[in-house]
Amino acid sequence: MKYLQQLKDDLLTKFESQLTADKVHLFLVNGELASNVGDINYIARILFIDCRDNDPFSLLTFIRKWFQSRGYPVPDLNFDSEIIDAETYDLTVDIGLVDKLVINDEGDYHLCPPKIWSETLSDWVTKDIADAVDQ
């Protein structure tokens, strides 16, 4: 979940002429942590206010590729937009996510990194291990 802050930072860097930090907001909404499993299902919402770009799909495709490039499953993206004028819009993007939590007896937790299939190792490994083996 904290990794989503990096997504926000990367969006601000990539679209620095279209977005400003005070007009990009990240929320966690509609979550569920079931009592009998370690999966947490939730929706991360990014609200973009006064985007100065005529192509909201560039933001959506960036978000999609961002998850893919880090070895995360590509999430469902749902969005709403309010067009202000020909060059400006507000955009709300809801990102459906499932993270794996390991919760210890003391109540502390950590996220399990996502795994991808490595043909070289014939096993499921984290993306950084797969990248290191392939180099």
LUMKEMI-572698 format. One record per atom (N, C-alpha, C, O): atom name; y, x, z. Coordinates in Angstrom, 2 decimals. Layout:
N
 site       v       u       w
   CA       Y       X       Z
...
***
This chain:
135
 site       v       u       w
    N   -1.18    0.80    0.00
   CA    0.00    0.00    0.00
    C    1.26    0.86    0.00
    O    2.25    0.54   -0.66
    N    1.21    1.94    0.75
   CA    2.36    2.85    0.74
    C    2.55    3.49   -0.62
    O    3.66    3.90   -0.98
    N    1.48    3.59   -1.38
   CA    1.56    4.18   -2.72
    C    2.48    3.38   -3.64
    O    2.96    3.90   -4.64
    N    2.72    2.12   -3.30
   CA    3.60    1.30   -4.12
    C    5.05    1.79   -4.08
    O    5.81    1.57   -5.02
    N    5.42    2.46   -3.00
   CA    6.77    3.04   -2.95
    C    6.92    4.09   -4.04
    O    8.00    4.24   -4.62
    N    5.85    4.83   -4.32
   CA    5.90    5.82   -5.41
    C    6.07    5.14   -6.76
    O    6.77    5.65   -7.63
    N    5.43    3.97   -6.94
   CA    5.64    3.19   -8.16
    C    7.10    2.82   -8.31
    O    7.68    2.98   -9.38
    N    7.70    2.33   -7.24
   CA    9.12    1.96   -7.28
    C    9.97    3.18   -7.63
    O   10.86    3.09   -8.49
    N    9.72    4.31   -6.98
   CA   10.49    5.54   -7.27
    C   10.33    5.97   -8.72
    O   11.29    6.38   -9.36
    N    9.10    5.88   -9.23
   CA    8.85    6.27  -10.63
    C    9.54    5.32  -11.61
    O   10.02    5.76  -12.66
    N    9.59    4.05  -11.28
   CA   10.32    3.09  -12.12
    C   11.80    3.44  -12.16
    O   12.43    3.40  -13.22
    N   12.37    3.77  -11.00
   CA   13.79    4.12  -10.93
    C   14.09    5.39  -11.72
    O   15.15    5.51  -12.34
    N   13.16    6.33  -11.71
   CA   13.34    7.57  -12.47
    C   13.22    7.32  -13.97
    O   14.06    7.78  -14.75
    N   12.19    6.61  -14.36
   CA   11.93    6.35  -15.78
    C   13.03    5.48  -16.42
    O   13.42    5.71  -17.57
    N   13.52    4.51  -15.67
   CA   14.51    3.57  -16.21
    C   15.85    3.73  -15.51
    O   16.49    2.75  -15.14
    N   16.27    4.98  -15.32
   CA   17.48    5.25  -14.55
    C   18.74    4.64  -15.13
    O   19.68    4.34  -14.39
    N   18.80    4.46  -16.44
   CA   20.00    3.85  -17.03
    C   19.97    2.32  -16.98
    O   21.00    1.67  -17.15
    N   18.79    1.74  -16.73
   CA   18.67    0.29  -16.69
    C   18.60   -0.29  -15.28
    O   18.93   -1.45  -15.07
    N   18.15    0.53  -14.30
   CA   17.92    0.05  -12.94
    C   18.70    0.88  -11.93
    O   18.99    2.05  -12.15
    N   19.05    0.23  -10.82
   CA   19.63    0.96   -9.69
    C   18.83    0.62   -8.44
    O   18.30   -0.48   -8.31
    N   18.75    1.56   -7.52
   CA   17.91    1.42   -6.33
    C   18.28    0.20   -5.49
    O   17.41   -0.42   -4.88
    N   19.56   -0.14   -5.45
   CA   19.97   -1.28   -4.63
    C   19.61   -2.63   -5.26
    O   19.78   -3.67   -4.64
    N   19.11   -2.60   -6.49
   CA   18.76   -3.85   -7.18
    C   17.28   -3.90   -7.58
    O   16.88   -4.70   -8.43
    N   16.47   -3.04   -6.94
   CA   15.02   -3.08   -7.12
    C   14.40   -3.20   -5.73
    O   14.61   -2.35   -4.87
    N   13.65   -4.28   -5.53
   CA   13.11   -4.59   -4.20
    C   11.60   -4.76   -4.29
    O   11.09   -5.38   -5.22
    N   10.89   -4.21   -3.30
   CA    9.44   -4.26   -3.24
    C    9.02   -5.07   -2.02
    O    9.49   -4.82   -0.90
    N    8.15   -6.05   -2.23
   CA    7.64   -6.89   -1.16
    C    6.12   -6.95   -1.24
    O    5.54   -6.77   -2.30
    N    5.48   -7.22   -0.10
   CA    4.06   -7.57   -0.07
    C    4.00   -9.04    0.30
    O    4.54   -9.44    1.33
    N    3.34   -9.84   -0.51
   CA    3.28  -11.28   -0.28
    C    1.86  -11.79   -0.45
    O    1.05  -11.17   -1.14
    N    1.55  -12.92    0.19
   CA    0.29  -13.64   -0.02
    C   -0.94  -12.77    0.14
    O   -1.80  -12.74   -0.74
    N   -1.05  -12.05    1.26
   CA   -2.19  -11.18    1.48
    C   -3.29  -11.83    2.28
    O   -3.09  -12.84    2.96
    N   -4.48  -11.23    2.20
   CA   -5.61  -11.69    2.98
    C   -6.50  -10.50    3.31
    O   -6.91   -9.74    2.43
    N   -6.80  -10.35    4.59
   CA   -7.77   -9.37    5.07
    C   -8.90  -10.17    5.72
    O   -8.78  -10.63    6.86
    N   -9.98  -10.33    4.98
   CA  -11.10  -11.14    5.46
    C  -11.72  -10.50    6.69
    O  -11.67   -9.28    6.86
    N  -12.31  -11.32    7.54
   CA  -12.87  -10.81    8.80
    C  -14.15  -10.01    8.62
    O  -14.50   -9.22    9.49
    N  -14.86  -10.21    7.51
   CA  -16.17   -9.58    7.39
    C  -16.26   -8.48    6.33
    O  -17.35   -7.96    6.09
    N  -15.15   -8.12    5.69
   CA  -15.18   -7.05    4.69
    C  -13.96   -6.16    4.86
    O  -13.01   -6.52    5.56
    N  -13.98   -5.02    4.22
   CA  -12.86   -4.10    4.29
    C  -11.91   -4.19    3.12
    O  -11.07   -3.30    2.94
    N  -12.02   -5.24    2.33
   CA  -11.10   -5.40    1.21
    C   -9.87   -6.18    1.66
    O   -9.99   -7.21    2.33
    N   -8.71   -5.69    1.27
   CA   -7.48   -6.43    1.52
    C   -6.94   -6.86    0.15
    O   -6.65   -6.03   -0.71
    N   -6.81   -8.16   -0.02
   CA   -6.30   -8.75   -1.25
    C   -4.85   -9.15   -1.00
    O   -4.55   -9.80    0.01
    N   -3.97   -8.78   -1.89
   CA   -2.58   -9.14   -1.70
    C   -1.83   -9.06   -3.01
    O   -2.32   -8.55   -4.02
    N   -0.63   -9.58   -2.96
   CA    0.25   -9.50   -4.11
    C    1.45   -8.67   -3.73
    O    2.14   -8.95   -2.74
    N    1.70   -7.64   -4.52
   CA    2.93   -6.86   -4.38
    C    3.93   -7.45   -5.36
    O    3.60   -7.67   -6.53
    N    5.12   -7.71   -4.89
   CA    6.16   -8.29   -5.74
    C    7.29   -7.30   -5.89
    O    7.81   -6.78   -4.90
    N    7.67   -7.04   -7.13
   CA    8.85   -6.21   -7.39
    C    9.89   -7.10   -8.03
    O    9.64   -7.77   -9.03
    N   11.05   -7.11   -7.42
   CA   12.17   -7.90   -7.91
    C   13.21   -6.96   -8.51
    O   13.74   -6.09   -7.82
    N   13.48   -7.14   -9.78
   CA   14.49   -6.35  -10.49
    C   15.70   -7.27  -10.71
    O   15.58   -8.31  -11.34
    N   16.83   -6.88  -10.20
   CA   18.05   -7.68  -10.35
    C   19.00   -6.97  -11.30
    O   19.22   -5.76  -11.19
    N   19.57   -7.73  -12.21
   CA   20.55   -7.21  -13.18
    C   20.03   -6.02  -13.99
    O   20.70   -5.00  -14.09
    N   18.85   -6.17  -14.56
   CA   18.31   -5.12  -15.42
    C   19.18   -5.01  -16.66
    O   19.51   -6.02  -17.29
    N   19.56   -3.80  -17.02
   CA   20.39   -3.55  -18.20
    C   19.52   -3.00  -19.31
    O   19.59   -1.83  -19.67
    N   18.69   -3.87  -19.84
   CA   17.73   -3.48  -20.86
    C   17.40   -4.75  -21.63
    O   17.33   -5.82  -21.03
    N   17.19   -4.66  -22.89
   CA   16.85   -5.86  -23.64
    C   15.35   -6.03  -23.83
    O   14.92   -6.84  -24.65
    N   14.54   -5.28  -23.07
   CA   13.09   -5.34  -23.26
    C   12.36   -5.33  -21.91
    O   11.99   -4.26  -21.43
    N   12.14   -6.50  -21.31
   CA   11.43   -6.52  -20.02
    C    9.98   -6.06  -20.13
    O    9.38   -5.67  -19.13
    N    9.42   -6.10  -21.34
   CA    8.03   -5.67  -21.49
    C    7.87   -4.17  -21.29
    O    6.77   -3.71  -20.99
    N    8.93   -3.40  -21.45
   CA    8.83   -1.96  -21.19
    C    8.55   -1.70  -19.71
    O    7.81   -0.78  -19.38
    N    9.13   -2.50  -18.83
   CA    8.84   -2.37  -17.40
    C    7.39   -2.76  -17.11
    O    6.70   -2.08  -16.35
    N    6.94   -3.84  -17.70
   CA    5.58   -4.31  -17.47
    C    4.54   -3.31  -17.97
    O    3.56   -3.04  -17.27
    N    4.75   -2.76  -19.15
   CA    3.79   -1.79  -19.67
    C    3.81   -0.49  -18.86
    O    2.78    0.15  -18.68
    N    4.99   -0.10  -18.36
   CA    5.07    1.08  -17.51
    C    4.25    0.88  -16.24
    O    3.50    1.76  -15.83
    N    4.40   -0.30  -15.61
   CA    3.65   -0.59  -14.38
    C    2.15   -0.54  -14.66
    O    1.39    0.04  -13.88
    N    1.74   -1.14  -15.74
   CA    0.32   -1.16  -16.11
    C   -0.22    0.26  -16.30
    O   -1.27    0.61  -15.77
    N    0.51    1.07  -17.07
   CA    0.09    2.45  -17.33
    C    0.14    3.31  -16.07
    O   -0.66    4.23  -15.92
    N    1.08    3.02  -15.17
   CA    1.21    3.76  -13.93
    C   -0.09    3.65  -13.12
    O   -0.61    4.65  -12.65
    N   -0.60    2.44  -12.97
   CA   -1.85    2.25  -12.24
    C   -3.01    2.95  -12.94
    O   -3.81    3.62  -12.31
    N   -3.08    2.78  -14.24
   CA   -4.16    3.38  -15.03
    C   -4.14    4.91  -14.91
    O   -5.20    5.53  -14.78
    N   -2.96    5.51  -14.97
   CA   -2.86    6.97  -14.94
    C   -3.25    7.57  -13.59
    O   -3.53    8.76  -13.50
    N   -3.26    6.76  -12.55
   CA   -3.62    7.24  -11.22
    C   -5.04    6.86  -10.82
    O   -5.45    7.07   -9.68
    N   -5.79    6.29  -11.76
   CA   -7.18    5.96  -11.49
    C   -7.39    4.63  -10.80
    O   -8.51    4.31  -10.42
    N   -6.33    3.84  -10.63
   CA   -6.47    2.52  -10.04
    C   -6.90    1.53  -11.11
    O   -6.59    1.71  -12.29
    N   -7.61    0.48  -10.71
   CA   -7.89   -0.57  -11.68
    C   -6.57   -1.17  -12.17
    O   -5.62   -1.30  -11.40
    N   -6.52   -1.54  -13.43
   CA   -5.30   -2.15  -13.97
    C   -5.19   -3.55  -13.38
    O   -6.07   -4.39  -13.60
    N   -4.12   -3.82  -12.63
   CA   -4.00   -5.13  -11.97
    C   -3.47   -6.20  -12.92
    O   -2.90   -5.91  -13.97
    N   -3.68   -7.45  -12.52
   CA   -3.04   -8.55  -13.21
    C   -1.56   -8.52  -12.90
    O   -1.18   -8.33  -11.74
    N   -0.73   -8.70  -13.90
   CA    0.71   -8.75  -13.72
    C    1.20  -10.14  -14.12
    O    0.99  -10.57  -15.26
    N    1.83  -10.82  -13.21
   CA    2.46  -12.11  -13.49
    C    3.95  -11.91  -13.33
    O    4.39  -11.19  -12.43
    N    4.74  -12.55  -14.18
   CA    6.17  -12.32  -14.12
    C    6.96  -13.57  -14.45
    O    6.49  -14.47  -15.14
    N    8.17  -13.59  -13.93
   CA    9.18  -14.60  -14.22
    C   10.46  -13.85  -14.53
    O   10.73  -12.79  -13.96
    N   11.24  -14.41  -15.41
   CA   12.49  -13.76  -15.78
    C   13.59  -14.79  -15.94
    O   13.37  -15.90  -16.42
    N   14.77  -14.40  -15.52
   CA   15.97  -15.20  -15.76
    C   16.88  -14.38  -16.66
    O   17.32  -13.30  -16.27
    N   17.15  -14.90  -17.84
   CA   18.02  -14.21  -18.78
    C   19.47  -14.48  -18.40
    O   19.88  -15.64  -18.30
    N   20.23  -13.42  -18.19
   CA   21.63  -13.57  -17.81
    C   22.51  -13.55  -19.05
    O   23.37  -14.41  -19.23
    N   22.29  -12.55  -19.90
   CA   22.96  -12.48  -21.20
    C   22.07  -11.67  -22.14
    O   20.93  -11.36  -21.78
    N   22.56  -11.33  -23.31
   CA   21.72  -10.65  -24.32
    C   21.18   -9.31  -23.85
    O   20.16   -8.86  -24.37
    N   21.81   -8.67  -22.89
   CA   21.39   -7.33  -22.44
    C   21.00   -7.27  -20.97
    O   20.66   -6.20  -20.47
    N   21.04   -8.40  -20.26
   CA   20.83   -8.38  -18.81
    C   19.88   -9.51  -18.40
    O   19.95  -10.62  -18.92
    N   19.00   -9.20  -17.45
   CA   18.07  -10.21  -16.94
    C   17.65   -9.84  -15.52
    O   17.77   -8.69  -15.11
    N   17.16  -10.83  -14.81
   CA   16.47  -10.61  -13.55
    C   14.99  -10.78  -13.84
    O   14.60  -11.62  -14.65
    N   14.17   -9.98  -13.19
   CA   12.73  -10.02  -13.44
    C   11.98   -9.92  -12.12
    O   12.26   -9.06  -11.29
    N   11.01  -10.81  -11.95
   CA   10.11  -10.77  -10.80
    C    8.72  -10.48  -11.34
    O    8.22  -11.20  -12.21
    N    8.08   -9.42  -10.83
   CA    6.73   -9.05  -11.25
    C    5.82   -9.13  -10.03
    O    6.05   -8.46   -9.03
    N    4.78   -9.95  -10.13
   CA    3.76  -10.03   -9.09
    C    2.54   -9.26   -9.56
    O    2.02   -9.47  -10.65
    N    2.08   -8.34   -8.69
   CA    0.97   -7.45   -9.00
    C   -0.19   -7.80   -8.07
    O   -0.11   -7.58   -6.87
    N   -1.27   -8.34   -8.64
   CA   -2.44   -8.69   -7.85
    C   -3.26   -7.45   -7.53
    O   -3.73   -6.77   -8.44
    N   -3.43   -7.15   -6.24
   CA   -4.10   -5.91   -5.84
    C   -5.23   -6.16   -4.84
    O   -5.20   -7.13   -4.08
    N   -6.20   -5.29   -4.88
   CA   -7.27   -5.24   -3.90
    C   -7.41   -3.78   -3.49
    O   -7.67   -2.92   -4.32
    N   -7.23   -3.51   -2.21
   CA   -7.42   -2.16   -1.68
    C   -8.59   -2.18   -0.71
    O   -8.87   -3.20   -0.08
    N   -9.26   -1.05   -0.61
   CA  -10.38   -0.91    0.32
    C   -9.86   -0.21    1.57
    O   -9.29    0.88    1.49
    N  -10.06   -0.84    2.72
   CA   -9.64   -0.28    4.00
    C  -10.86    0.14    4.80
    O  -11.88   -0.55    4.82
    N  -10.75    1.28    5.45
   CA  -11.74    1.68    6.45
    C  -11.03    1.59    7.79
    O  -10.05    2.30    8.04
    N  -11.53    0.72    8.65
   CA  -10.91    0.48    9.95
    C  -11.84    1.04   11.02
    O  -13.00    0.67   11.10
    N  -11.30    1.97   11.84
   CA  -12.14    2.56   12.89
    C  -12.07    1.72   14.17
    O  -11.34    0.74   14.23
    N  -12.83    2.11   15.18
   CA  -12.93    1.35   16.42
    C  -11.60    1.24   17.17
    O  -11.36    0.27   17.89
    N  -10.73    2.25   17.00
   CA   -9.45    2.23   17.68
    C   -8.43    1.33   16.98
    O   -7.35    1.07   17.51
    N   -8.78    0.84   15.79
   CA   -7.87   -0.02   15.05
    C   -7.07    0.71   14.00
    O   -6.33    0.09   13.23
    N   -7.19    2.04   13.94
   CA   -6.53    2.80   12.89
    C   -7.26    2.54   11.57
    O   -8.41    2.11   11.57
    N   -6.59    2.82   10.47
   CA   -7.21    2.58    9.18
    C   -6.76    3.64    8.19
    O   -5.77    4.35    8.42
    N   -7.47    3.74    7.11
   CA   -7.01    4.50    5.95
    C   -7.51    3.79    4.70
    O   -8.51    3.07    4.72
    N   -6.80    4.02    3.61
   CA   -7.18    3.44    2.33
    C   -8.20    4.34    1.65
    O   -8.07    5.56    1.68
    N   -9.18    3.75    1.05
   CA  -10.13    4.50    0.23
    C   -9.51    4.69   -1.14
    O   -9.06    3.72   -1.75
    N   -9.48    5.91   -1.63
   CA   -8.93    6.09   -2.98
    C   -9.83    5.43   -4.01
    O  -11.05    5.37   -3.82
    N   -9.25    4.94   -5.09
   CA  -10.08    4.31   -6.12
    C  -11.00    5.33   -6.78
    O  -10.68    6.51   -6.86
    N  -12.14    4.85   -7.25
   CA  -13.12    5.73   -7.91
    C  -13.22    5.38   -9.38
    O  -13.11    4.22   -9.77
    N  -13.44    6.40  -10.19
   CA  -13.68    6.22  -11.61
    C  -14.99    6.93  -11.97
    O  -15.43    7.83  -11.25
    N  -15.59    6.52  -13.07
   CA  -16.85    7.12  -13.50
    C  -16.60    8.44  -14.19
    O  -15.77    8.51  -15.10
    N  -17.30    9.50  -13.78
   CA  -17.22   10.80  -14.41
    C  -18.50   11.03  -15.21
    O  -19.59   11.11  -14.64
    N  -18.35   11.15  -16.52
   CA  -19.50   11.44  -17.37
    C  -20.05   12.83  -17.05
    O  -21.26   13.04  -17.06
    N  -19.16   13.77  -16.75
   CA  -19.57   15.14  -16.46
    C  -20.44   15.21  -15.21
    O  -21.46   15.90  -15.19
    N  -20.03   14.48  -14.16
   CA  -20.75   14.51  -12.89
    C  -21.79   13.39  -12.77
    O  -22.60   13.39  -11.85
    N  -21.77   12.45  -13.70
   CA  -22.65   11.27  -13.66
    C  -22.57   10.56  -12.30
    O  -23.58   10.24  -11.68
    N  -21.32   10.35  -11.87
   CA  -21.12    9.72  -10.57
    C  -19.71    9.12  -10.51
    O  -18.85    9.44  -11.33
    N  -19.50    8.24   -9.54
   CA  -18.18    7.70   -9.27
    C  -17.43    8.68   -8.38
    O  -17.92    9.04   -7.30
    N  -16.25    9.12   -8.81
   CA  -15.45   10.09   -8.06
    C  -13.98    9.66   -8.14
    O  -13.63    8.79   -8.93
    N  -13.15   10.29   -7.32
   CA  -11.72   10.01   -7.41
    C  -11.16   10.66   -8.67
    O  -11.75   11.60   -9.21
    N  -10.03   10.14   -9.14
   CA   -9.45   10.61  -10.39
    C   -9.12   12.10  -10.33
    O   -9.32   12.81  -11.32
    N   -8.62   12.59   -9.18
   CA   -8.26   14.01   -9.09
    C   -9.50   14.91   -9.22
    O   -9.41   15.99   -9.81
    N  -10.63   14.48   -8.69
   CA  -11.86   15.26   -8.84
    C  -12.32   15.23  -10.30
    O  -12.71   16.27  -10.85
    N  -12.28   14.07  -10.92
   CA  -12.68   13.95  -12.33
    C  -11.80   14.82  -13.22
    O  -12.29   15.48  -14.14
    N  -10.49   14.81  -12.95
   CA   -9.57   15.62  -13.75
    C   -9.85   17.12  -13.56
    O   -9.79   17.89  -14.52
    N  -10.15   17.53  -12.31
   CA  -10.42   18.94  -12.03
    C  -11.71   19.40  -12.73
    O  -11.76   20.52  -13.25
    N  -12.71   18.57  -12.75
   CA  -13.99   18.92  -13.37
    C  -13.83   19.00  -14.89
    O  -14.43   19.86  -15.54
    N  -13.01   18.11  -15.47
   CA  -12.84   18.06  -16.91
    C  -11.97   19.20  -17.45
    O  -11.96   19.44  -18.66
    N  -11.26   19.90  -16.59
   CA  -10.39   20.99  -17.07
    C  -11.10   22.29  -17.23
    O  -10.48   23.28  -17.63
***
